[in-house]
Amino acid sequence: MLITPTFIILSNHLCFLVITMAYEEIRKALETDIFSNKKALYPSHPSNTLINRKKEAKALISSLKPTIENTKSQIILVSGPEGTGKTMTTTTILTRLKGVQILNIPCQIANTIRRALVAMLHSLNESIIPYETEEMKKRVLRKIEASKRPLIIYLQDFEWTTKRDRANMLSMLLLLPRPKTIIIETRHPGIIDRKALECQEIRFLPYTDQEIEQILKERSFEAFSPGALQKNVISTCAKLSRGNAKKAIKLLKTAGEVAEAQNLRRVTPNHVQLAAEQLQKSEILETLDKLPPQSKLVLHAILTLKRSGRNRLVTNNIYESYQKLCEEKGFRILTRRGFNNHLANLLQFGLITLKPRPKGSPSRTRTIGIDLDPKLEELVYQRTQQA
């Protein structure tokens, strides 16, 4: 086959065209590459420095000394709202301790005695988990007695434990041999009888906007490509997070993903607003999935009253609406006390708000508020209808 000059010229043109197209694709990909290391915005990402939590860290280290020295048992209550650095500070300190036996119990999953025992056996590197609860207790005891190291038990997110199992779990842990420290981490310190347990409390307060910005700047330096964040993105995240560092980091990550989905090179404050709407929806739906059926029914009663045009959502009227729903759906009607417990549950998860009591109203009457976007409210109504 003869190769003519014309064929060579055409081949060269074709190669140049292919190279140009490939270059354009690479250039576009680089232009829309907002993240350099998205993992830096994950909750599990380790932090080398405890930003604005040195005081609390110092208090925790000081409180752990008696156990490290194997002198006495104690309970330390680590409390504060969500996103105030409780978990990050505690886990950072515990991972740096040497020669200590640490039993980690994540109560969001291990919320019963049986599940707590499974978590403890995993922490003790037990590969075969027995079926019987009593056998699990015996195996935990044998493992702890065999170890000569100081013992620290970390109950993470303790508010997720069931009320019945909460006291039993603490009693079981207090009966374990050898000096030990039980760290109870919770957003709701009221669930613990602090006087009866004689526990020390280390309180974590919400971050200021300036502190949140400092945390976000450290994370964003590692997470985003240079110039990917427009001015005011970090300050907008800080304002919307209301002192919650966990929410602020999640907001920044989601804003980056929103911009990335639009094939844009930079994240703007508008992306942060869109991310806030997305997160509110996903968080509420995630919380709904975790609620017990009776809590969903109480929430549905509130929404049913609101849809009927009631200006004030008073607890007496809500209870009547709840009773009707129970009869319709074949649920057991709880006493007023049980009903109030589920109202408190909804308040705890931020699904409803408690409004100030008007003058002259009965002391037991409360006015409930529910402030959701209309579309989201409709979605919540449909989800709770299926309870």
C-alpha positions, 0 to 999 in steps of 0.5 A: 500500500502506497502512503501518499503525502495527502494521506499523511496530512489527513492523518496528522490533522486527525491526530491533532483533532483527537488530541485537541478534543482530549485536552478540552475534556481534561480542561473541563474536568479540571475546571469543575473539580471543586474538591481536592479531598472531600474526605476532610469534610467527613465526620470521621475525619481526624483533626490534629488540633482541638480548635477552641476546645482546649479547656474542655480537653484539659478538664477531661484529661485531668478527670481521667487521671484517677482511672489511669493510675488505677485508684478509683472508679468514677462517672464523667458526664460529657454534655452539650448540644449537638455539634459542640465537639463532644465526640471529637474531643473525647475520641481524640483524647482516648485514642492518644491514651496508651496502656488503657482498655477502652470499651466503646459503646455507640448508643445510637446503635447499641441502645439496649443491654444486649446490643451494648454487650455485643459492642463491648465484646467487639471492643474486647476483640471477641470474634465469636459472639454468644447468643445468650445475654447471660453468656455475653455478660460472663464473657465480658467479665472474664475478658476484663478480669484477665486484663490488668490495664485501666478500664474506660467505658465510653457511652457515646450518644447516650440519649438514644438508649431506651428509658428502661435499659438506661438504668439497667445498663449503668447498673451493669457497668458499675458492677464491673470489677476493677477501678474504671471510668464511665464516660457518658456523652449526651445532648440531654444531661437531664436523663442522668441523675447526676447527684445519685451517680455523683458524676463530674460534668464537663459542659460543652457550649455552642461555638460562636460564629467566629469559632465555626469559621475557624473550624471551616477554614481548617477543613476547607483548606484540605478539602477544596481546590484553591479558589473554589470557595467564593467570598462569604461562603464560610461565613454563611455556613457559620451563620446558618449552623447556629453554633453547630460545627457538625452541621456547618461542615455538612453544609459546606460539603453539601454546598460543594456537591450542589455546585459540582452537580451544576458543573461549576468551578466555584461555590457561592453563598446561594449554593449554601442556601440550597444545601441548607434546604436539602439538609433540612429535608434529609435530616427530618426524614431521617429522624422520622424513620427513627421515631417510634410509631406512637411519636409519629402518631402524635406528630400526625395529630398535630399536623392534622389539627394544623391542616384543619385551620386551627390558629393555636395548636394547644396540647389538650386539642392535640391529645383529643386528635391523637385519641381519634387517630388511635381509634381509627388506626387500632393503636392503644391510647396512651395516658396523658403522661405517655402522650407528653413523653412523646411530645417531649421526644418530638421537641428533643429532635426539633420537629416541633417547638414550644411556644410561650404560654398565653396569660390566663391559660391553664398551667398544664396547657402548652401551645405547640408550633411547627415551622416547616416549608409547606412542601416538606410539611406535606411530605411529613404528613404523608409519612406520619400517616403511614404510622 
